[in-house]
């Protein structure tokens, strides 16, 4: 329990530092757009484009993406509703997030998990895109903290979860 309290104190400290940063206003504008790219609407589009452009890899990518999402979404839901970690707005006095989150709890970050999962899957089929994909996924996670709906460790665990599920899913088809 002491470890969890220490992690929470660190999270609050990092979160407060970021919220007080001078560049927050500029980061907020950019973060709104970055966060929206992780909402999920792009994932079917990316899947369709990959399937259309890669011919022989189309069924493999679609299969692995379906496996990955079939694992990630329920796991995310179970973890979020088991840990029941309050979002920053509910956990911190006099703090208001910039956007309204879609659900009540904070841990883990579903946006970050899905972004890292997709980045890992797409990078497996298109290795030349690995660096831009992981940069994008990292920015999606960072944007969730900037917008005040997640603590830093929510996004770190989301990233770990997304990559792990993607690697597991890839192992199921190869």
Helices and strands as residue ranges (DSSP letters): H 2-19, H 24-37, H 41-54, G 55-57, H 58-83, H 88-91, H 110-125, G 127-129, H 130-146, H 152-173
